[in-house]
């Protein structure tokens, strides 16, 4: 089933909203928490270091998701949206409905070779 222009426009709108939401989340994580300069207690330093590590992990995941969303938007602009990057077949519409940033079909996701 070939994607209609209307469906592609809908995916573009969804992806643009997702891009904006992710960028806002990255901004919030990037501003982080103010841990101050009180370094009296070792336990407090450990908690702060752990929190920084957690925030960096969240930021990394968000940045990777943002890359996928931006790549999908670029594919819409270039006319190659909805095609698997590996086998060049059409990505199943039900997969795009779940994850519009998908760049692989079900088969290639399940059997990456």
N, C-alpha and C positions, 0 to 999 in steps of 0.2 A: 504494500500500500504506500503510495507516494504521498509525502506531506503536502498539504495544500498551503497556499500563501497565507490564508487566514490562520491556520494552525502554527505556521512558522512565526507569524506576527504575535500570536499568543505566547509562544515559547520565548520570543524575544522580550516581551513585556515582563514575563515571569523572571527571566534571567537578569534583566536590568534591575528589577526590584531586589532580587537575591544579591546582586553585586553591591547595591547600595546598603543593604542590611549588613552584609559581611564587612564592608568597609567601615561602617559605623561601629561594629563589634570590635574590629581590629583597633580602631581609634580608642575605644574605651579600655581595651586591654593594654594598649600602648601607653596610655597615661598612667596605668598601674595604680598602685597604692603608695601612699606616702608613708614610708617606714620610719621617717625621722632619722635622727642621728644618735638615739639612745642605744648604746651598745654595752650597757651594764651587765645584762644577763645573757649567759650562753644559750639558755633555752629560747630566749626571745630571738637571738640571732639565727638559731637553727630554724625556728618557725618562719622567720622572714625569708631565709634562703630557700626554704621549701616552697613558700608561696610564690617567690620569684620564678622558681623552676616550673611550677604549675602554670603560671601565667605565660611563660615562654612556650610551653607545650600547647596551650590553647591557641596562642597567637600563630604558631607554626601550622596547626590544623586549619585555622581560618584562612591563612595565606595560601595554602595549597588548594582549598576549596575555591578561593577567589581566582586563582590561576585557571582552574577548570571552567569556571563560569565565564571568565574573559575569553578563554579559548573558544568556547561555544558561541559567544557573541561574535567573535571574529569569523567563525565558520558561517554564521548566518549572513554576515556582510559579504563574504566571498562566494556564497551560494553552495557551500559544501556541507551545510548543517544536516545532520541526520544520517551521515554516511560513516561507517566504521573505519577508523584509521588503520586498522590492521588488514582486514579482508576486503575492504571497499564496498561491502554490501550495506543495504539499508539497516539502520538500527531500528529495532522493533518499537513501534509507537507506544506500546504499554511501558516499555523501559524509559522512553523519553518523558512520558507522563509522570513517572515516579522521580526520575532524575534527569531533568532537561539538559544538564551539563555533560551527560554521558558522551564518551567519544569512542566506545567500543560496543559492539553488538553482544547479545547474551552469550553466543558461542565463544567469541574471543575473550570475554570476561572469564568464562568458565575454564577455558583451555588456553591460557597464555603460553605461546611457544615461541 
